[in-house]
């Protein structure tokens, strides 16, 4: 039971380089999310995808792009990395964007630690 | 706006001690409340949840009660173990719009033998 798989786990970039973080889920979930985690700030939503073919901005989308390649995969791209993007990135998925009870449970990947020098 | 405030850590306890991690929230409407736990080197996983006032969520010996009158959802455990060492995040989902998950800053718990 893989759940949510992220690659790579670690990456070091130089300022201005580009890279893509990959995420795949095998739970047949409709909705997927990218968060970043910074010390003392909890998790902040970068982008989300309600369903295959749709993407929307979250709280902190600047400097990022996303692609919902298919139902399973949701990638996050940094076109020109900056030191402020040094963070731990988490991909997550859920059954739907909204559930009737409001108790929408997210399943998270193990995270990707990115350092931008 | 909607927000979650947690007690600052780290919280350091001896094994078998009683744990409380405070969490208060500000939200419009009737949010659902969650505790997520992050073990070292892993992603977050749901620990427990409560969807309405006076509900008690519980799992693995942890409990939290949704208190609307005090807008709180404090996490408690009667006897912690070394294996409980982790970062604990309180979170809420707002009632309006899509189910956006809003996290607190997290509280690191370290349990020593």
Interface residues (C-beta under 8 A of the other chain):
Chain A: X4 X40 X41 X42 X43 X44 X45 X50 X90 X92 X94 X97 X98 X99 X101 X102 X103 X104 X105 X106 X107 X108 X109 X110 X111
Chain B: X4 X30 X31 X32 X34 X36 X41 X42 X43 X44 X45 X46 X49 X51 X89 X93 X95 X98 X99 X100 X101 X103 X104 X105 X106
